[in-house]
Amino acid sequence: MKNSLVHFFNSNLSGDKAIWALVALLAVFSFIPVYSASSNLAYLNGGNGSTISYLIKHFVHLFMGFIIIFAVHKIPYKYFRGISILLLPVTIILLVFTLLKGTTIDGAYASRWITIPVFNMSFQTSSFAAVVLMVYVARYLSKIASKKITFKETIWPLWVPVLTIVGLIFPANFSTAAIIFCMVLLLAYLGGYPLKYCGYILGTTVVIASLFILTSKAFPGLLPNRVDTWTSRIENFISDDVQQEQYQVEKAKIAIATGGLTGKGVGKSVQRNFLPQSSSDFIYAIIIEETGLIGGFFVLLLYLFILLRIAIIFTKRDSIYAKLLVAAVGLPIVFQAFINIGVAVNLFPVTGQTLPLVSSGGSSIWMTCVGIGIILSVSSKSNEDYSEKELQYKDEEQENPLDVLSQTI
C-alpha cells in the first residue's frame, strides 16, 4: 500500500517536491487556527456557535485549491505566455464590473468582490488580476530582455496594462494595488529593465495617486470612506493613541504578548473572541497566542523555505522567461505572507492582506494555488527538457497558436 502511494505521487506529481511538501504542511497546519479563530464568527448574524461549517468550508477551499495546483502544474509553462494575453482584457472587464457593481464582505468599505450566481459564491477579482498581470509582465520582459529599448516603446505594451489594472484596483483596495505595483517594479529590475525607466514610472504613479487622493478629499462623495480609511490607518500606525481603527491591532498585540514561548494551547485563544478578522487578516496573532513563538516561527520558516525554493528554481532555469515567471508568481505569495505577519506584529499599518494558504477565504487560496501550480510547472523536469529541446529546434517545429499570439502582441 505504501509503495503504491509513493508510486502514485511520483508518477502524477511533478515539479519541485519540496514545494509540494511545504504547501501541504501549510494547508494541514491552517486547519488549527482557522477552526479556532472562526468561533467568534459562528455567533454573528444569529449563528448557533458551531465552527464545523467554517472548517468544512475551509477544507473545500483547500481541496479545490489542490485540484487547481494539480491541473495548472500539468500545463507546460510556455503556454502561460498566450494565456496571460487572452486573459488580460477579461481581467480589465472584471475589475471595471467589480468597481461599479461589486459587493462588500465582512465590513469592507469598498466593492472588492463579485458574486458568481451559478455557484452562489463571492470572488475577489483583484487576486485574479494580480496573477494574470504578473504573468503578462514576465512574458513581456523576457521578450525584450536581449534588446536595447527606449522608455517610450515600453509605455503601451507594458505600463498601460500595468497602470490600468493597478488603477482599477486602487480605489477599492489600496494595499493590493500597492503590492502589485511594487512586485511589477521588482520583476522589472530582475528582468534587466533600466532602473531610470522604473524611476520614471514610479514618479508618474506617485503624482497620479496624489492627484487622486487630493480629488477624493476635495469631493468626499466620490469615493466615500476609502481615502479616510487609508489615512486613518497610517495615522493610527504612527500614533500612540488607541482609537477605534486600531482596535484590531491592539487585540493582536495582546494575543501575541500573552502567547509566550509555547502558547496557551490549541483552541484556547481569548483574543479570537474580540478580533473580527481573526480567521483571515489577523490569523497570525491567533497562531502565536495558541502555539506561542514556536508556532509563529514555524509558520515563518515555512514561507522562508518557499522563498528559498523559488530562488533555487530561479537560478537553475536557463530560460529567461522561466526565471521571470517563477519570480512573478512566487515572490508575491511570500511578500504577502510577510506583509500579513508584519501587520500582526505591528510593523506595518493594517492592509487587509491574508496569510497565503493559512487564512480562510476562497479567492486568496485559489489564486495562491494557481501561482504554486505555475511554479511547479516551471520546476518540472519534463518541462525543462521540453523547453531546451524547443530552443534547439524552434525553427523546425510548428509553433503553438498561443506562442504565436504571444510573440505578435
Buried (B, 14 or more C-beta within 10 A) or exposed (E): EEEEEEEEEEEEBBBBBBBBEBBEBBBEBBBBBBBBBBBBBBEEEEEEEEBEEBBEBBBEBBEBBBEBBBEBBBBBBBBBBBBBBEBBEEBBEBBBBBBEEBEEEBEBEBBBBBEEEEEEEBBBBBBBBBBBBBBBBBBBBBBBBEEEEEBEEBBEEBBEBBBBBBBBBBBBBBBBBBBBBBBBBBBBEBBBBBEEBBEBBEEEBEEBBEEBBEEBEEEEEEBEEBBBBBEBBEBBBEEEEEEEBBBBBBBBBBBBEBBEEEBBEEEEBBBBEBBBBBBBBBBBBBBBBBBBBEBBEBBBEBBBBBBEBBBBBBEBBEBBBBBBBBBBBBBBBBBBBBBBBBBBBBEBBBBBBBBBBBBBBBBBBBBBBBBBBBBBBBBBEEBBEBBEEBEEEEEEEEBBEBBEBBEEB
